[in-house]
């Protein structure tokens, strides 16, 4: 398959490119498109056959649910049960990097829900994504547009690297802004449960709706994409550096001749072949996945990654790094 790449304006996407991409979605094809978080791999969410192509292209386990993207808040009512609390969250954070897990409607295919009774829904804050959804006339199921287990793509180049020849169209609107995926919040119970930290912080959610529980893991986590299997991993090992942690005892760093690449906000505590540093935790979130891809190509044997403080978007960065290191 030949993959076509269309450069589009991030604020006012060219109509011809959107029309072409929407036609591909309607006829059952795959389109990679930008959101404010990462690039997504989209298909018609109401077509089981189309959705199965997402899993084939990514090499993704079929029991891993997908997020359904909508172009307006009201479209969520077609997909599941939207209660008063959910509408409040939609009013505050949509469009934006918040995914809500709600009770699924009968027309949502099992391929989307992973066989569960819930569905994950969000409205992205990106003009290209909204134009594609509205132009297609259907909700779009879209995980990150990368091979399963790899660092998520924040540029069209990263999408092409992983999925070239596997998708019909890539809409290239430049780098994404948030850099880590959406926050996933389960709102089916008495209290909302944070399943995956992301672009909307736990503190923001608590201010909006009161107490928010942290997921206990296990079966509950299965309702969220990106939590059941190893994700975000580069092709070389990742060692985590936490303040006060015993990282120096890691045998991969103690051997002579080991080439280390470093990413974090502080200076690297050891000599590094290449060092990528961010001035803010927001910058760390935005640049994390592109940094992991750059470091794996650096010739290093291992990546030493500093964990930021567990607050704000730092919670999401910690989550992605722990999963990249195989710690969760």
C-alpha positions as a Markdown table, in Angstrom:
| # | Residue | x | y | z |
|---|---|---|---|---|
| 1 | Unk | 0.0 | 0.0 | 0.0 |
| 2 | Unk | 1.2 | 3.5 | -0.8 |
| 3 | Unk | 0.9 | 6.0 | 2.0 |
| 4 | Unk | 0.1 | 9.5 | 0.9 |
| 5 | Unk | 1.2 | 12.4 | 3.2 |
| 6 | Unk | -0.7 | 15.7 | 3.0 |
| 7 | Unk | 0.7 | 18.8 | 4.6 |
| 8 | Unk | -2.1 | 20.8 | 6.1 |
| 9 | Unk | -2.4 | 24.0 | 8.1 |
| 10 | Unk | -2.9 | 23.3 | 11.8 |
| 11 | Unk | -5.4 | 26.1 | 12.2 |
| 12 | Unk | -7.2 | 26.2 | 8.9 |
| 13 | Unk | -6.7 | 22.8 | 7.2 |
| 14 | Unk | -7.0 | 22.7 | 3.4 |
| 15 | Unk | -10.4 | 21.5 | 2.4 |
| 16 | Unk | -9.2 | 19.3 | -0.4 |
| 17 | Unk | -7.0 | 17.2 | 1.9 |
| 18 | Unk | -9.8 | 16.9 | 4.5 |
| 19 | Unk | -12.2 | 15.8 | 1.7 |
| 20 | Unk | -9.8 | 13.1 | 0.5 |
| 21 | Unk | -9.1 | 11.9 | 4.0 |
| 22 | Unk | -12.8 | 11.8 | 5.0 |
| 23 | Unk | -13.5 | 9.7 | 1.9 |
| 24 | Unk | -10.9 | 7.2 | 3.0 |
| 25 | Unk | -12.6 | 7.0 | 6.4 |
| 26 | Unk | -16.1 | 6.5 | 4.9 |
| 27 | Unk | -15.0 | 3.7 | 2.7 |
| 28 | Unk | -13.3 | 1.8 | 5.5 |
| 29 | Unk | -9.7 | 3.0 | 5.3 |
| 30 | Unk | -7.2 | 4.3 | 7.8 |
| 31 | Unk | -6.1 | 8.0 | 8.2 |
| 32 | Unk | -3.4 | 9.2 | 10.6 |
| 33 | Unk | -4.2 | 12.6 | 11.9 |
| 34 | Unk | -3.0 | 15.1 | 14.5 |
| 35 | Unk | -4.6 | 15.9 | 17.8 |
| 36 | Unk | -3.4 | 18.2 | 20.5 |
| 37 | Unk | -1.9 | 15.2 | 22.3 |
| 38 | Unk | -0.3 | 12.8 | 19.8 |
| 39 | Unk | -1.1 | 11.7 | 16.2 |
| 40 | Unk | -4.0 | 9.2 | 16.0 |
| 41 | Unk | -4.7 | 6.3 | 13.7 |
| 42 | Unk | -8.3 | 6.7 | 12.7 |
| 43 | Unk | -11.1 | 4.6 | 11.3 |
| 44 | Unk | -14.9 | 4.6 | 11.3 |
| 45 | Unk | -15.7 | 3.7 | 14.9 |
| 46 | Unk | -19.1 | 2.2 | 13.9 |
| 47 | Unk | -17.6 | -0.2 | 11.3 |
| 48 | Unk | -16.2 | -3.4 | 12.9 |
| 49 | Unk | -14.3 | -4.2 | 9.7 |
| 50 | Unk | -12.7 | -0.8 | 9.6 |
| 51 | Unk | -11.7 | -0.9 | 13.3 |
| 52 | Unk | -10.1 | -4.3 | 12.8 |
| 53 | Unk | -7.7 | -2.7 | 10.3 |
| 54 | Unk | -6.4 | -0.5 | 13.1 |
| 55 | Unk | -5.4 | -3.5 | 15.1 |
| 56 | Unk | -3.8 | -5.1 | 12.1 |
| 57 | Unk | -1.8 | -2.0 | 11.2 |
| 58 | Unk | -0.5 | -1.4 | 14.7 |
| 59 | Unk | 0.0 | -5.0 | 15.7 |
| 60 | Unk | -2.3 | -4.2 | 18.7 |
| 61 | Unk | -3.9 | -6.8 | 20.9 |
| 62 | Unk | -7.6 | -7.0 | 20.1 |
| 63 | Unk | -8.7 | -6.8 | 23.7 |
| 64 | Unk | -7.2 | -3.4 | 24.1 |
| 65 | Unk | -10.0 | -0.9 | 23.9 |
| 66 | Unk | -9.9 | 2.2 | 21.6 |
| 67 | Unk | -10.9 | 5.8 | 22.2 |
| 68 | Unk | -13.7 | 7.2 | 20.1 |
| 69 | Unk | -13.2 | 10.8 | 18.9 |
| 70 | Unk | -16.2 | 13.0 | 18.3 |
| 71 | Unk | -16.6 | 16.4 | 16.7 |
| 72 | Unk | -19.1 | 17.9 | 19.1 |
| 73 | Unk | -20.2 | 17.2 | 22.7 |
| 74 | Unk | -23.7 | 16.1 | 21.7 |
| 75 | Unk | -22.2 | 13.2 | 19.6 |
| 76 | Unk | -21.3 | 11.4 | 22.8 |
| 77 | Unk | -24.9 | 10.7 | 23.5 |
| 78 | Unk | -25.0 | 8.3 | 20.5 |
| 79 | Unk | -22.1 | 6.3 | 21.9 |
| 80 | Unk | -23.2 | 5.8 | 25.5 |
| 81 | Unk | -24.8 | 7.0 | 28.7 |
| 82 | Unk | -23.9 | 10.6 | 29.5 |
| 83 | Unk | -24.9 | 11.7 | 33.0 |
| 84 | Unk | -24.9 | 15.1 | 34.6 |
| 85 | Unk | -21.3 | 14.8 | 36.0 |
| 86 | Unk | -20.1 | 13.7 | 32.5 |
| 87 | Unk | -21.7 | 16.7 | 30.9 |
| 88 | Unk | -20.1 | 19.0 | 33.5 |
| 89 | Unk | -16.7 | 17.5 | 32.6 |
| 90 | Unk | -17.4 | 17.9 | 28.9 |
| 91 | Unk | -18.3 | 21.5 | 29.4 |
| 92 | Unk | -15.1 | 22.2 | 31.3 |
| 93 | Unk | -12.6 | 20.2 | 29.3 |
| 94 | Unk | -13.9 | 19.5 | 25.9 |
| 95 | Unk | -12.5 | 20.0 | 23.4 |
| 96 | Unk | -9.4 | 18.9 | 25.1 |
| 97 | Unk | -7.2 | 16.1 | 26.4 |
| 98 | Unk | -9.8 | 14.3 | 28.6 |
| 99 | Unk | -11.3 | 11.0 | 27.7 |
| 100 | Unk | -14.4 | 9.8 | 29.6 |
| 101 | Unk | -15.2 | 6.1 | 30.1 |
| 102 | Unk | -19.0 | 5.8 | 30.0 |
| 103 | Unk | -21.5 | 2.9 | 29.6 |
| 104 | Unk | -21.5 | 1.9 | 26.0 |
| 105 | Unk | -24.5 | 2.1 | 23.7 |
| 106 | Unk | -25.5 | -1.0 | 21.8 |
| 107 | Unk | -24.3 | 0.2 | 18.4 |
| 108 | Unk | -20.7 | 0.6 | 19.5 |
| 109 | Unk | -18.8 | -2.5 | 18.1 |
| 110 | Unk | -17.1 | -4.9 | 20.5 |
| 111 | Unk | -13.9 | -4.3 | 18.5 |
| 112 | Unk | -13.9 | -0.7 | 19.9 |
| 113 | Unk | -14.8 | -1.6 | 23.5 |
| 114 | Unk | -12.5 | -4.6 | 23.8 |
| 115 | Unk | -15.6 | -6.6 | 24.6 |
| 116 | Unk | -16.3 | -4.4 | 27.7 |
| 117 | Unk | -19.6 | -2.7 | 28.6 |
| 118 | Unk | -17.9 | 0.7 | 28.5 |
| 119 | Unk | -16.6 | 3.0 | 25.8 |
| 120 | Unk | -13.9 | 5.7 | 26.0 |
| 121 | Unk | -14.9 | 9.0 | 24.3 |
| 122 | Unk | -13.3 | 12.3 | 23.8 |
| 123 | Unk | -13.5 | 15.5 | 21.7 |
| 124 | Unk | -10.0 | 16.6 | 20.6 |
| 125 | Unk | -8.8 | 20.2 | 20.6 |
| 126 | Unk | -7.3 | 20.3 | 17.1 |
| 127 | Unk | -8.9 | 21.9 | 14.0 |
| 128 | Unk | -7.6 | 19.1 | 11.7 |
| 129 | Unk | -9.0 | 16.4 | 13.9 |
| 130 | Unk | -12.4 | 18.2 | 14.2 |
| 131 | Unk | -12.5 | 18.8 | 10.4 |
| 132 | Unk | -11.8 | 15.2 | 9.7 |
| 133 | Unk | -14.4 | 13.9 | 12.1 |
| 134 | Unk | -17.1 | 16.3 | 10.8 |
| 135 | Unk | -16.2 | 15.7 | 7.2 |
| 136 | Unk | -16.4 | 11.9 | 7.6 |
| 137 | Unk | -19.8 | 12.1 | 9.3 |
| 138 | Unk | -18.9 | 9.4 | 11.7 |
| 139 | Unk | -17.2 | 9.1 | 15.1 |
| 140 | Unk | -13.6 | 8.1 | 14.6 |
| 141 | Unk | -11.9 | 5.4 | 16.7 |
| 142 | Unk | -8.2 | 6.3 | 17.0 |
| 143 | Unk | -5.4 | 5.0 | 19.2 |
| 144 | Unk | -1.9 | 6.5 | 18.8 |
| 145 | Unk | -0.6 | 6.2 | 15.2 |
| 146 | Unk | 2.5 | 4.0 | 16.0 |
| 147 | Unk | 3.3 | 0.3 | 16.0 |
| 148 | Unk | 2.0 | -1.2 | 19.3 |
| 149 | Unk | 4.5 | -0.8 | 22.2 |
| 150 | Unk | 6.5 | 2.0 | 20.5 |
| 151 | Unk | 6.7 | 5.6 | 21.7 |
| 152 | Unk | 3.7 | 7.5 | 20.6 |
| 153 | Unk | 4.1 | 9.8 | 17.6 |
| 154 | Unk | 4.1 | 13.6 | 18.0 |
| 155 | Unk | 5.1 | 14.3 | 14.4 |
| 156 | Unk | 4.0 | 13.0 | 11.0 |
| 157 | Unk | 7.5 | 11.8 | 10.4 |
| 158 | Unk | 7.2 | 9.4 | 13.4 |
| 159 | Unk | 3.9 | 8.1 | 12.0 |
| 160 | Unk | 5.5 | 7.4 | 8.6 |
| 161 | Unk | 8.5 | 5.7 | 10.3 |
| 162 | Unk | 6.1 | 3.2 | 12.0 |
| 163 | Unk | 3.1 | 2.9 | 9.7 |
| 164 | Unk | 4.4 | 3.8 | 6.2 |
| 165 | Unk | 2.7 | 1.4 | 3.8 |
| 166 | Unk | 0.1 | 0.4 | 6.4 |
| 167 | Unk | -2.2 | 3.4 | 6.2 |
| 168 | Unk | -3.8 | 5.3 | 3.2 |
| 169 | Unk | -3.2 | 8.9 | 4.3 |
| 170 | Unk | -1.2 | 10.9 | 6.9 |
| 171 | Unk | -2.4 | 14.4 | 7.6 |
| 172 | Unk | 0.8 | 16.4 | 8.5 |
| 173 | Unk | 0.0 | 19.5 | 10.6 |
| 174 | Unk | 3.4 | 19.7 | 12.4 |
| 175 | Unk | 4.3 | 18.7 | 15.9 |
| 176 | Unk | 1.6 | 18.2 | 18.5 |
| 177 | Unk | 1.3 | 20.6 | 21.5 |
| 178 | Unk | 0.5 | 18.5 | 24.6 |
| 179 | Unk | 2.8 | 15.6 | 23.7 |
| 180 | Unk | 1.4 | 13.0 | 26.1 |
| 181 | Unk | -2.0 | 11.3 | 25.5 |
| 182 | Unk | -5.3 | 12.3 | 27.0 |
| 183 | Unk | -6.2 | 11.7 | 30.6 |
| 184 | Unk | -8.7 | 8.8 | 30.9 |
| 185 | Unk | -11.4 | 9.1 | 33.6 |
| 186 | Unk | -13.9 | 6.4 | 34.4 |
| 187 | Unk | -17.2 | 8.1 | 35.3 |
| 188 | Unk | -19.4 | 5.0 | 35.5 |
| 189 | Unk | -19.2 | 4.7 | 39.4 |
| 190 | Unk | -20.1 | 6.8 | 42.3 |
| 191 | Unk | -16.7 | 8.5 | 42.3 |
| 192 | Unk | -14.7 | 9.1 | 39.1 |
| 193 | Unk | -11.6 | 7.0 | 38.8 |
| 194 | Unk | -8.4 | 8.1 | 37.1 |
| 195 | Unk | -7.3 | 5.3 | 34.8 |
| 196 | Unk | -4.5 | 7.0 | 32.9 |
| 197 | Unk | -2.9 | 10.4 | 33.7 |
| 198 | Unk | -2.5 | 12.7 | 30.8 |
| 199 | Unk | -3.0 | 16.2 | 29.5 |
| 200 | Unk | -5.6 | 17.2 | 32.1 |
| 201 | Unk | -4.1 | 17.0 | 35.6 |
| 202 | Unk | -5.5 | 15.2 | 38.6 |
| 203 | Unk | -5.6 | 18.5 | 40.4 |
| 204 | Unk | -7.7 | 20.1 | 37.6 |
| 205 | Unk | -10.2 | 17.2 | 37.8 |
| 206 | Unk | -10.4 | 17.4 | 41.6 |
| 207 | Unk | -11.2 | 21.1 | 41.4 |
| 208 | Unk | -13.9 | 20.4 | 38.8 |
| 209 | Unk | -15.8 | 17.4 | 40.4 |
| 210 | Unk | -14.3 | 16.8 | 43.8 |
| 211 | Unk | -12.6 | 13.6 | 45.0 |
| 212 | Unk | -11.1 | 11.5 | 42.2 |
| 213 | Unk | -9.9 | 8.0 | 42.9 |
| 214 | Unk | -6.7 | 6.5 | 41.6 |
| 215 | Unk | -7.1 | 3.3 | 39.7 |
| 216 | Unk | -6.2 | 0.2 | 41.8 |
| 217 | Unk | -5.1 | -1.5 | 38.6 |
| 218 | Unk | -6.0 | -5.0 | 37.5 |
| 219 | Unk | -9.4 | -5.4 | 35.9 |
| 220 | Unk | -10.4 | -1.8 | 36.4 |
| 221 | Unk | -7.5 | -0.6 | 34.3 |
| 222 | Unk | -8.7 | -2.7 | 31.4 |
| 223 | Unk | -11.3 | -0.1 | 30.6 |
| 224 | Unk | -8.6 | 2.3 | 29.5 |
| 225 | Unk | -6.3 | 2.2 | 26.4 |
| 226 | Unk | -2.6 | 2.2 | 27.1 |
| 227 | Unk | -2.6 | 0.4 | 30.5 |
| 228 | Unk | -2.7 | -3.3 | 29.9 |
| 229 | Unk | 0.5 | -3.9 | 27.9 |
| 230 | Unk | 3.9 | -2.4 | 27.7 |
| 231 | Unk | 3.7 | 0.9 | 25.9 |
| 232 | Unk | 5.9 | 3.8 | 24.8 |
| 233 | Unk | 9.1 | 1.7 | 24.7 |
| 234 | Unk | 12.1 | 2.6 | 22.6 |
| 235 | Unk | 14.3 | -0.1 | 21.1 |
| 236 | Unk | 16.9 | 0.2 | 23.9 |
| 237 | Unk | 16.4 | -0.2 | 27.7 |
| 238 | Unk | 15.2 | 2.6 | 29.9 |
| 239 | Unk | 16.6 | 3.1 | 33.4 |
| 240 | Unk | 14.6 | 5.5 | 35.7 |
| 241 | Unk | 16.2 | 8.2 | 37.8 |
| 242 | Unk | 14.1 | 9.3 | 40.8 |
| 243 | Unk | 15.4 | 11.7 | 43.5 |
| 244 | Unk | 16.8 | 9.4 | 46.2 |
| 245 | Unk | 16.5 | 6.3 | 44.0 |
| 246 | Unk | 19.2 | 3.8 | 43.8 |
| 247 | Unk | 19.6 | 4.1 | 40.0 |
| 248 | Unk | 23.4 | 3.9 | 40.2 |
| 249 | Unk | 23.1 | 0.2 | 41.4 |
| 250 | Unk | 21.5 | -0.7 | 38.1 |
| 251 | Unk | 23.9 | -3.2 | 36.5 |
| 252 | Unk | 23.3 | -1.8 | 33.0 |
| 253 | Unk | 25.0 | 1.4 | 34.1 |
| 254 | Unk | 27.8 | -0.1 | 36.2 |
| 255 | Unk | 29.4 | -2.1 | 33.4 |
| 256 | Unk | 32.4 | -0.4 | 31.8 |
| 257 | Unk | 31.9 | 0.9 | 28.2 |
| 258 | Unk | 28.2 | 1.3 | 28.5 |
| 259 | Unk | 27.0 | 4.2 | 26.3 |
| 260 | Unk | 24.3 | 6.2 | 28.1 |
| 261 | Unk | 21.8 | 8.6 | 26.7 |
| 262 | Unk | 20.0 | 10.9 | 29.1 |
| 263 | Unk | 16.6 | 12.7 | 29.2 |
| 264 | Unk | 15.3 | 14.9 | 32.0 |
| 265 | Unk | 15.1 | 18.3 | 33.5 |
| 266 | Unk | 18.3 | 18.3 | 35.6 |
| 267 | Unk | 21.8 | 17.8 | 34.3 |
| 268 | Unk | 22.8 | 14.2 | 33.8 |
| 269 | Unk | 24.5 | 12.7 | 36.9 |
| 270 | Unk | 26.8 | 10.7 | 34.7 |
| 271 | Unk | 28.7 | 11.2 | 31.4 |
| 272 | Unk | 26.2 | 10.8 | 28.6 |
| 273 | Unk | 26.7 | 10.2 | 24.9 |
| 274 | Unk | 23.7 | 12.5 | 24.3 |
| 275 | Unk | 21.7 | 14.6 | 26.7 |
| 276 | Unk | 18.2 | 16.1 | 26.2 |
| 277 | Unk | 17.0 | 18.5 | 28.9 |
| 278 | Unk | 13.8 | 20.4 | 29.3 |
| 279 | Unk | 13.3 | 23.6 | 31.2 |
| 280 | Unk | 9.7 | 22.8 | 32.4 |
| 281 | Unk | 7.7 | 19.8 | 33.1 |
| 282 | Unk | 5.3 | 20.9 | 30.4 |
| 283 | Unk | 8.1 | 21.0 | 27.9 |
| 284 | Unk | 9.1 | 17.5 | 29.1 |
| 285 | Unk | 5.7 | 16.2 | 28.4 |
| 286 | Unk | 5.6 | 17.9 | 24.9 |
| 287 | Unk | 9.0 | 16.5 | 23.9 |
| 288 | Unk | 9.1 | 13.2 | 25.7 |
| 289 | Unk | 8.2 | 10.8 | 22.9 |
| 290 | Unk | 10.3 | 12.6 | 20.3 |
| 291 | Unk | 13.2 | 12.5 | 22.7 |
| 292 | Unk | 12.9 | 8.8 | 23.2 |
| 293 | Unk | 12.9 | 8.2 | 19.5 |
| 294 | Unk | 15.9 | 10.5 | 19.1 |
| 295 | Unk | 17.8 | 8.8 | 21.9 |
| 296 | Unk | 17.2 | 5.3 | 20.6 |
| 297 | Unk | 18.9 | 6.3 | 17.3 |
| 298 | Unk | 21.9 | 7.9 | 19.1 |
| 299 | Unk | 24.0 | 4.8 | 19.3 |
| 300 | Unk | 23.6 | 4.5 | 23.1 |
| 301 | Unk | 23.1 | 1.2 | 24.9 |
| 302 | Unk | 20.7 | 2.5 | 27.5 |
| 303 | Unk | 18.5 | 5.6 | 28.2 |
| 304 | Unk | 18.7 | 7.1 | 31.7 |
| 305 | Unk | 15.4 | 9.0 | 32.2 |
| 306 | Unk | 14.7 | 11.4 | 35.1 |
| 307 | Unk | 11.3 | 11.1 | 36.6 |
| 308 | Unk | 9.7 | 14.5 | 37.3 |
| 309 | Unk | 7.7 | 15.4 | 40.4 |
| 310 | Unk | 4.3 | 13.6 | 40.7 |
| 311 | Unk | 2.2 | 16.7 | 40.2 |
| 312 | Unk | 0.4 | 18.4 | 37.3 |
| 313 | Unk | 1.4 | 16.9 | 34.0 |
| 314 | Unk | 4.5 | 15.4 | 35.7 |
| 315 | Unk | 2.2 | 12.5 | 36.8 |
| 316 | Unk | 1.6 | 11.7 | 33.1 |
| 317 | Unk | 5.3 | 11.9 | 32.3 |
| 318 | Unk | 6.2 | 9.5 | 35.1 |
| 319 | Unk | 3.5 | 7.1 | 34.0 |
| 320 | Unk | 4.8 | 7.0 | 30.4 |
| 321 | Unk | 8.4 | 6.6 | 31.5 |
| 322 | Unk | 7.6 | 3.8 | 33.9 |
| 323 | Unk | 5.8 | 2.0 | 31.2 |
| 324 | Unk | 8.6 | 2.6 | 28.8 |
| 325 | Unk | 10.9 | 1.0 | 31.3 |
| 326 | Unk | 8.6 | -2.0 | 31.8 |
| 327 | Unk | 7.8 | -1.0 | 35.4 |
| 328 | Unk | 4.0 | -1.2 | 35.1 |
